[in-house]
Amino acid sequence: MKDKFFHLHPTVATIIAQIACHDNALPQGSPSSPFISNFVANILDVKLLRLCKRAHCTYTRYADDLTFSTNERLFPLEIAEPLAGAEWMVGRQLQDIIESNGFKLNPDKTRMSLRRSRQSVTGLVVNAKVNIRQEYYRFVRAMCDSVFKTGTWHRPLANNDIKPGEEASTPDRMTGLRPLEGMLTHIYFVKGRHDRTPKKNKLIEFAAPKAPIELYRRLLFYKHFVANELPIIVTEGVSDVVYLKCAINSLAAKFPTLVSADGKRSLCFLNPSGVSRAVLNLGHGASGQGSLIEQYARRLKHYRHLPLIKPVIILCDNDDGLSQVTKIGSKVIKNVSKLTTDSFYHLGYNLYLVKIPEGQPPTSRDAEDLFPTQWLSQLIDQKPFDKKKDHGDHTAYGKVVFAERIVRANAKSIDFSGFEELLQRIAECIADYATRSTAAPPVQVATSPGAASSGAVSGSP
C-alpha cells in the first residue's frame, strides 16, 4: 500500500496477501510464488537490463537465479571482476543494484563459467544448446533399469549434484514411480524441445533424440500396464472417461467392486490425450487401441520384473471403430466382431477387450447410445448433438461438449441404467483376471499369448 510503485487500495492489498499467504507467511512451492517473484522483481529486472545494455551483456532471470552472459573477449567489470587465479567477484555496480532493491547475493551460489567450461543455468547445460547434464541422464537411466529388473530404485541425492566417485544414493530403495516419472518428463521436454511447435522444429531441421524418448516410453508402459496398482481402462476418447466416471458414481451401490470402501473408484483410466498417449504412440481413438494391442506382447519383453497384478481393459465402441481395432491387432484378436456377444475377451497376459453391449438383436452401438434419448436431444446454443463429431462445428456440438455440458453437468439427474450391462462386463473382466493372476506367480503370466478367450472362463493364464 505504501510502495510508490504500487499504491494499492487496502482492500486489494489485503486480498492479494490472503491469496499469497498461509498462517501469515509465504508458503514454499505455492502456485502463486512464480507470479509473486516476477511481480516483486520487475523493478530489479528493469535496472539490470539497463546495466547490461551498457555493458553489452545478456541478462536472464528464473525466479531468484540471475544469469549474465556476453560474447565480449573480456567480461564487463560492471558485472564481474577477476581476482587472483581463477577467482571472481560480483561487480560493484551489479551488487549495488541488487542490494538497493532489497535482495542479498548468495556467495555459495555465485559462480563464473568461461567459454570452454561447462556453462550450467538452473541445472541445464547451455553451452551450444539447452541440454541435460549427461551424469543426470545416465543416473536416471540406471534407476529405470533397476525398476524394469526389480521394481525398485535408489533414491537420488537431494540436489541431483552427482559427481564421479560420489555416492549417488541413500540405502533406502523406492517403489513409487512419480519422482522417476517427473525426472523423465523433464528430460523429455528439454531434449525433445517441447517448448517449440512441431512446425518450428521441422523448419530448423530438429529431430528429437530417440533414446531418451524410448526410455520415457518404457517407463510409462511399465507404470500404466505392467505395474498398475488398479485396473486401468483404455478408452477411445476423453468423453468415454466422463461417461464411465459419472455412471460408476451413480450406480455404485449396484457395483461395489468398482468402488472402494471410502467411496473412491477402484479402477483408473489412461488419459486419452496429452504426453502419455503421444509418447506411447497410441494416437487417438480406435487406432490407438489397436496399436496398444498389437505392440503389447513385444513391449513386455523389455521387463524382467512383471507383476501384472491388475488387468488392462481396452474399451471400444461396437461400431466401425471395432473393425479398425481388430484389423490392427489381428495377430492377437480372433473371432471378435460387432455380432459377437461375449462379456469380455482375454487377449493374453493382463490384457482384455470389452465392447459396448450389442443390444438385442446384436447391432452397431457406441457409448452415447446408452443414454436416454431426452439427453441426446438437448440443444446447446441452439445446436443439436452430433455423436460423430468430437468437438463440433457451427452446425452441431460434439462428444466432448456433450460429456462436459450435458453429462457431467447433469450427472445427478441422468438415468445411467443403460450403462449397467457395460459396468457388469467390466466387473466380470476384473473378477476373471483375479482368478487367473492367483492361479500362478505373476511373472509366469508373461507367456506367449494365444487367441482371444471369451467371457467363459477356461484354461490357465
C-alpha positions in Angstrom: 0.0 0.0 0.0 2.9 2.4 0.8 5.2 1.4 -2.0 5.4 4.3 -4.5 5.4 1.9 -7.5 2.2 0.2 -6.4 0.0 2.3 -4.1 -2.6 -0.5 -4.0 -6.0 0.1 -2.3 -6.1 -1.5 1.1 -8.9 -3.9 0.1 -6.9 -5.0 -3.0 -3.7 -5.4 -1.0 -5.5 -7.4 1.7 -7.0 -9.8 -0.9 -3.6 -10.4 -2.5 -2.0 -11.0 0.9 -4.7 -13.6 1.7 -4.2 -15.4 -1.6 -0.5 -15.4 -1.3 0.0 -16.2 2.4 -0.8 -19.1 4.8 -0.5 -18.6 8.6 0.9 -15.2 7.9 3.8 -16.5 5.9 4.6 -17.1 2.2 4.4 -20.9 1.7 7.2 -22.6 -0.3 6.0 -24.1 -3.5 2.7 -22.2 -3.7 1.3 -21.8 -7.2 1.3 -18.1 -6.7 5.1 -18.0 -5.9 6.4 -17.6 -9.5 3.9 -14.8 -10.2 4.8 -13.0 -7.0 8.6 -13.4 -7.6 8.2 -11.9 -11.1 5.9 -9.2 -9.8 8.4 -8.1 -7.0 11.5 -8.5 -9.2 10.1 -6.4 -12.0 11.8 -3.2 -10.9 15.1 -5.2 -10.4 14.8 -6.6 -13.9 14.4 -3.1 -15.4 17.5 -1.8 -13.7 19.6 -4.8 -14.5 18.6 -4.7 -18.2 19.8 -1.1 -18.3 23.1 -2.0 -16.8 23.5 -5.0 -19.2 22.7 -2.8 -22.2 25.6 -0.5 -21.3 27.9 -3.5 -20.6 27.0 -5.4 -23.7 25.6 -8.3 -21.7 22.5 -10.5 -21.9 20.5 -10.9 -18.7 18.0 -13.6 -17.9 16.3 -14.5 -14.6 14.4 -17.6 -13.5 12.8 -17.0 -10.1 15.8 -15.9 -8.0 18.5 -17.2 -10.4 20.2 -14.4 -12.2 22.4 -15.1 -15.3 24.7 -12.8 -17.2 26.4 -13.7 -20.4 28.5 -11.9 -23.1 30.3 -12.5 -26.3 32.9 -9.9 -25.4 36.6 -11.1 -25.1 36.8 -9.5 -21.6 33.9 -9.9 -19.2 32.5 -6.5 -18.3 33.8 -5.2 -14.9 30.4 -3.8 -14.1 29.1 -7.4 -13.8 32.1 -9.4 -12.5 35.7 -8.6 -11.5 38.6 -11.1 -11.7 40.6 -11.8 -8.6 43.7 -13.9 -8.1 43.9 -17.1 -10.1 40.5 -18.5 -11.2 38.6 -16.5 -8.6 36.0 -13.9 -9.5 33.7 -11.5 -7.5 30.5 -9.8 -8.4 31.0 -6.3 -9.9 30.3 -3.3 -7.6 27.6 -1.8 -9.9 25.7 -5.1 -10.1 25.9 -5.7 -6.3 24.6 -2.1 -5.6 21.6 -2.6 -7.8 20.7 -5.9 -6.3 21.1 -4.7 -2.7 19.3 -1.4 -3.3 16.2 -3.4 -4.3 16.1 -5.3 -1.0 17.9 -8.5 -2.1 21.1 -10.1 -1.0 23.5 -12.2 -3.0 24.3 -15.8 -2.0 28.1 -16.2 -2.4 27.8 -20.0 -2.3 25.6 -20.0 -5.4 27.6 -17.4 -7.3 29.9 -18.7 -10.0 31.7 -17.8 -13.2 31.6 -20.2 -16.2 34.0 -19.5 -19.0 33.5 -20.2 -22.7 35.4 -23.5 -22.7 33.9 -24.8 -19.4 30.5 -26.3 -18.8 28.0 -23.5 -18.6 25.1 -24.5 -16.4 22.0 -22.5 -15.7 19.2 -23.8 -13.3 20.6 -27.3 -13.8 20.7 -27.2 -17.6 23.8 -27.1 -19.8 23.6 -24.1 -22.1 26.9 -24.0 -24.0 25.9 -24.7 -27.6 22.2 -25.6 -26.9 20.0 -26.2 -23.9 20.6 -29.8 -22.7 20.5 -32.2 -19.8 23.7 -33.0 -17.9 25.0 -36.4 -19.0 25.5 -37.5 -15.4 21.9 -36.8 -14.6 20.6 -38.6 -17.7 22.8 -41.7 -17.0 21.7 -41.8 -13.4 18.0 -41.6 -14.4 18.6 -44.3 -17.0 20.2 -46.5 -14.3 17.3 -46.0 -12.0 14.9 -47.0 -14.8 17.0 -50.1 -15.5 16.6 -51.1 -11.8 12.8 -50.6 -11.9 12.5 -52.8 -15.0 14.5 -55.5 -13.4 13.4 -55.4 -9.7 10.5 -53.0 -9.4 12.5 -50.7 -7.1 15.1 -47.9 -7.5 17.6 -46.0 -5.3 16.7 -42.5 -4.1 18.9 -39.8 -5.8 20.8 -37.2 -3.9 18.6 -34.3 -2.9 20.5 -31.7 -5.0 21.0 -34.1 -8.0 24.6 -33.0 -8.0 26.1 -36.3 -8.9 29.9 -36.2 -9.3 32.3 -39.0 -10.3 33.2 -41.2 -7.4 30.5 -39.8 -5.2 27.8 -42.0 -3.5 24.7 -41.4 -5.7 22.0 -42.8 -3.5 20.9 -43.4 0.1 20.5 -47.0 1.4 16.7 -46.7 1.1 15.0 -48.1 -2.0 12.0 -46.5 -3.6 9.0 -48.2 -5.2 6.8 -45.2 -6.2 7.3 -44.1 -9.8 6.2 -40.5 -9.6 9.6 -39.0 -8.8 11.2 -41.0 -11.5 8.5 -40.1 -14.0 9.0 -36.5 -13.1 12.7 -36.7 -14.0 12.0 -38.4 -17.3 9.3 -35.8 -18.1 11.9 -33.1 -17.5 14.4 -34.8 -19.8 11.8 -35.4 -22.4 10.7 -31.8 -22.6 14.3 -30.5 -22.7 15.8 -32.9 -25.2 12.6 -33.0 -27.3 12.4 -29.2 -27.4 8.8 -29.3 -26.5 8.8 -25.5 -25.8 8.6 -25.2 -29.6 5.9 -26.2 -32.1 6.4 -29.3 -34.3 6.3 -26.9 -37.3 9.2 -24.8 -35.9 11.2 -28.0 -35.1 10.7 -29.2 -38.7 11.7 -25.8 -40.0 15.0 -25.8 -38.2 15.5 -29.5 -39.1 15.5 -30.6 -35.5 14.7 -34.2 -34.6 14.4 -35.2 -31.0 16.9 -37.9 -29.9 15.3 -41.4 -29.9 17.0 -42.9 -26.8 15.5 -40.6 -24.1 12.1 -40.8 -25.6 12.2 -44.6 -25.8 13.3 -44.7 -22.1 10.4 -42.5 -21.2 8.1 -44.7 -23.3 9.3 -47.8 -21.4 8.6 -46.2 -18.0 5.1 -45.1 -19.0 4.3 -48.5 -20.3 5.6 -50.1 -17.1 3.6 -47.7 -15.0 0.3 -48.0 -16.8 0.3 -51.6 -17.9 2.9 -53.7 -16.1 2.8 -52.4 -12.6 -0.6 -50.7 -12.5 -2.0 -50.9 -8.9 -5.6 -50.6 -10.1 -7.4 -52.0 -13.2 -6.9 -49.4 -15.9 -9.4 -48.8 -18.7 -8.2 -47.5 -22.1 -11.0 -45.7 -23.9 -11.3 -44.3 -27.4 -11.6 -40.7 -26.2 -12.0 -38.3 -23.3 -15.8 -38.3 -23.5 -15.9 -42.0 -22.7 -14.0 -41.4 -19.5 -16.5 -38.8 -18.3 -19.5 -41.1 -19.1 -18.0 -44.0 -17.2 -17.0 -42.0 -14.1 -20.4 -40.5 -13.9 -22.1 -43.9 -14.4 -20.0 -45.6 -11.7 -20.7 -42.8 -9.3 -24.4 -43.1 -10.0 -24.6 -47.0 -9.9 -22.0 -47.5 -7.1 -24.5 -49.4 -4.9 -25.0 -52.0 -7.7 -21.3 -52.4 -8.5 -19.5 -52.4 -5.1 -16.4 -54.0 -6.7 -15.9 -50.9 -8.8 -15.9 -48.6 -5.8 -13.7 -48.8 -2.7 -14.9 -48.6 0.9 -14.1 -44.8 1.1 -16.3 -44.2 -1.9 -13.5 -43.8 -4.5 -13.4 -45.7 -7.8 -11.4 -49.0 -7.6 -10.2 -48.5 -11.2 -8.5 -45.8 -13.2 -8.3 -44.5 -16.8 -5.5 -43.8 -19.2 -5.6 -40.1 -20.0 -7.0 -40.0 -23.6 -4.8 -37.1 -24.5 -1.5 -35.4 -23.7 2.1 -36.6 -23.2 1.3 -40.2 -22.2 -0.6 -41.0 -25.4 2.0 -39.2 -27.5 5.0 -41.0 -26.0 3.3 -44.4 -26.0 2.4 -43.9 -29.7 -1.2 -44.7 -29.0 -2.6 -41.9 -31.2 -6.3 -41.2 -30.8 -9.4 -43.4 -30.9 -9.7 -46.9 -32.2 -6.4 -46.9 -34.0 -4.6 -46.1 -30.7 -6.3 -49.0 -29.0 -5.4 -51.4 -31.9 -1.8 -50.2 -31.7 -1.6 -51.0 -28.0 -2.9 -54.5 -28.5 -0.6 -55.1 -31.4 2.6 -54.0 -29.6 1.6 -55.3 -26.1 3.5 -58.7 -26.1 6.5 -57.2 -27.8 6.9 -54.4 -25.3 6.6 -56.8 -22.3 9.9 -58.3 -23.3 11.7 -55.2 -22.1 10.9 -56.0 -18.5 12.3 -58.7 -16.2 10.0 -57.5 -13.4 6.4 -58.4 -14.5 4.0 -58.0 -11.6 0.9 -57.8 -13.9 -1.3 -57.6 -10.8 -4.3 -55.8 -12.3 -5.9 -56.1 -15.7 -5.7 -53.6 -18.6 -9.1 -53.2 -20.3 -9.5 -51.9 -23.8 -13.0 -50.5 -24.0 -14.2 -49.8 -27.6 -17.5 -49.0 -29.2 -19.3 -51.7 -31.1 -19.2 -49.8 -34.4 -16.9 -49.3 -37.3 -14.1 -48.5 -34.9 -14.1 -52.1 -33.7 -13.1 -53.2 -37.2 -10.1 -50.9 -37.0 -9.1 -52.3 -33.6 -9.4 -55.9 -34.7 -7.5 -55.2 -38.0 -4.5 -53.6 -36.3 -4.5 -56.2 -33.6 -5.3 -59.1 -35.8 -2.4 -61.2 -34.6 -3.9 -61.3 -31.1 -7.7 -60.8 -31.6 -9.6 -63.7 -33.1 -13.3 -64.2 -33.7 -14.4 -60.8 -32.4 -16.9 -58.8 -34.4 -19.9 -56.5 -33.9 -22.1 -59.5 -33.7 -20.3 -61.5 -31.0 -21.8 -61.0 -27.5 -19.2 -62.3 -25.0 -18.8 -60.2 -21.9 -15.1 -59.8 -22.4 -12.2 -61.2 -24.5 -8.9 -62.1 -22.8 -6.1 -61.2 -25.2 -3.2 -62.7 -23.1 -1.2 -61.6 -20.1 -3.3 -59.0 -18.3 -4.9 -57.5 -21.4 -8.6 -57.6 -22.1 -11.0 -56.3 -24.7 -14.6 -55.2 -23.7 -17.1 -53.9 -26.2 -20.1 -51.6 -25.7 -23.1 -54.0 -25.2 -24.5 -55.0 -28.6 -28.2 -54.8 -27.7 -30.9 -57.2 -28.8 -30.6 -58.2 -31.6 -26.8 -57.5 -31.8 -26.3 -54.3 -33.7 -23.8 -51.4 -34.0 -23.7 -49.3 -30.9 -21.5 -46.7 -29.2 -21.3 -45.3 -25.7 -23.7 -42.4 -26.5 -26.4 -45.0 -27.3 -26.5 -46.0 -23.6 -28.0 -42.6 -22.6 -31.8 -41.9 -22.5 -33.0 -40.1 -25.7 -34.0 -37.0 -23.8 -30.4 -36.1 -23.0 -29.2 -36.8 -26.6 -31.7 -34.4 -27.9 -30.6 -31.5 -25.7 -29.7 -28.3 -27.6 -26.7 -26.1 -26.8 -26.6 -22.6 -28.2 -29.4 -23.7 -30.5 -27.3 -26.5 -31.9 -28.1 -30.3 -31.8 -25.7 -33.0 -30.7 -23.8 -35.0 -33.4 -22.1 -38.0 -31.9 -19.9 -38.4 -35.0 -18.1 -35.2 -34.2 -15.5 -34.9 -31.4 -15.7 -31.1 -30.7 -18.4 -30.0 -33.2 -18.7 -27.0 -35.6 -21.1 -24.3 -36.5 -23.8 -26.8 -37.3 -23.7 -29.1 -34.2 -21.8 -29.8 -31.0 -19.7 -32.9 -30.5 -19.0 -35.6 -27.9 -16.5 -33.6 -25.8 -19.1 -30.8 -25.3 -21.8 -33.3 -24.7 -19.7 -35.0 -22.0 -19.0 -31.8 -20.1 -22.0 -29.6 -20.6 -24.7 -32.3 -20.6 -23.4 -35.4 -18.8 -21.1 -34.0 -16.1 -23.3 -31.0 -15.5 -26.5 -33.2 -15.1 -24.9 -36.3 -13.6 -27.3 -36.4 -10.6 -30.4 -36.2 -12.9 -29.4 -38.6 -15.7 -30.7 -42.2 -15.6 -27.5 -44.3 -16.1 -29.3 -47.7 -16.1 -28.3 -48.1 -19.7 -24.7 -48.5 -18.5 -25.4 -51.4 -16.2 -24.6 -54.1 -18.6 -21.3 -52.4 -19.6 -20.3 -52.0 -15.9 -21.2 -55.6 -15.3 -18.8 -56.6 -18.1 -16.0 -54.6 -16.6 -16.7 -56.1 -13.2 -16.7 -59.6 -14.7 -13.4 -58.9 -16.5 -11.7 -57.7 -13.3 -13.0 -60.8 -11.4 -11.8 -63.1 -14.2 -8.3 -61.8 -14.1 -8.3 -62.1 -10.3 -8.7 -65.9 -10.7 -6.0 -66.0 -13.4 -3.4 -63.9 -11.6 -3.8 -66.1 -8.4 -3.5 -69.3 -10.3 0.2 -68.8 -11.0 3.1 -66.5 -9.9 2.8 -63.1 -11.5 5.9 -63.4 -13.6 4.6 -66.6 -15.1 1.7 -64.7 -16.6 4.1 -63.3 -19.2 4.0 -66.3 -21.5 3.1 -66.3 -25.2 -0.4 -65.1 -25.7 -2.9 -67.2 -27.7 -6.1 -66.4 -29.4 -8.6 -64.2 -27.5 -10.6 -66.1 -25.0 -14.2 -65.0 -24.2 -16.0 -64.3 -21.0 -16.5 -68.0 -20.4 -13.5 -68.6 -18.1 -11.5 -71.6 -19.1 -7.8 -72.7 -19.0 -4.8 -71.2 -17.2 -3.3 -67.7 -17.7 
